[in-house]
Amino acid sequence: MLAAWLAHAYTASGVVLAFLATRAVVEHRYREAFLWLALQIFVDSTDGVLARRARVATLLPGFNGSKLDDIVDYLTYVFVPALLVWRALLVPDAWALPVACAMLLASAFGFNREDAKTSDHFFTGFPSYWNIVVLYLFVARLTPAINAMILLSLAVLVFVPIRYVYPSRTPTLQALTVALGAIWAVLMLVMLWQFPAVSSLVFWGSLVFPAYYVALSMVLHFRGTRAG
């Protein structure tokens, strides 16, 4: 029983990380904010394994771990990145609030879709990886107008029912996906270490996995659409 509660506490620690990241954003310490968000990605990537080993569903049936996970994910994957966009003026000043609101509202709807996570382990619609997108926008140093177009386009894609790979659970090419994801995670840590002056080699090398992820998602989505 104690192990089950500790597993939930591990997941819940994400709200503290979200608070620490928020405080860093407000104080213009953006690298620190991304480091807190990176720590949350690690927690998010490992809490499911701990929960299953602790048999939380069996021992604590009255506690909704999935809802807790969604709350933490919304704070760290959506709210804090939207705050970063607004605070750091990654988009034109006049568009900062509307773009941040578009991210928040789109993902609020996306998180509440019944098929947000499908039974065969896909995400439906752009899976609100705003923390990753915003980090890349910081590093790429594109114009604010281009940043705004990218963010608004992704907000629209939240509503488009394209199925995206769930990296740790989609069975097709799972070993390759996990291996590439691990390499990508290391490159992201290097990127954060170098932030804000990231080397071009690290930056472009880190884009290999996102490109693979999108390509695999599109292939599997349209193959499934044709088969259906």
Secondary structure, DSSP 8 states (H G I E B T S, - for coil): -HHHHHHHHHHHHHHHHHHHHHHHHHTT-HHHHHHHHHHHHHHHHHHHHHHHHTTHHHH-TTS-HHHHHHHHHIIIIIIHHHHHHHHTT-S-GGGHHHHHHHHHHHHHHHHT-TTSB-TTSEEES----HHHHHHHHHHHT--HHHHHHHHHHHHHHTTS--EEE-TTT--TTHHHHHHHHHHHHHHHHHHHHHTTS--HHHHHHHTHHHHHHHHHHHHHHHHHHHH-
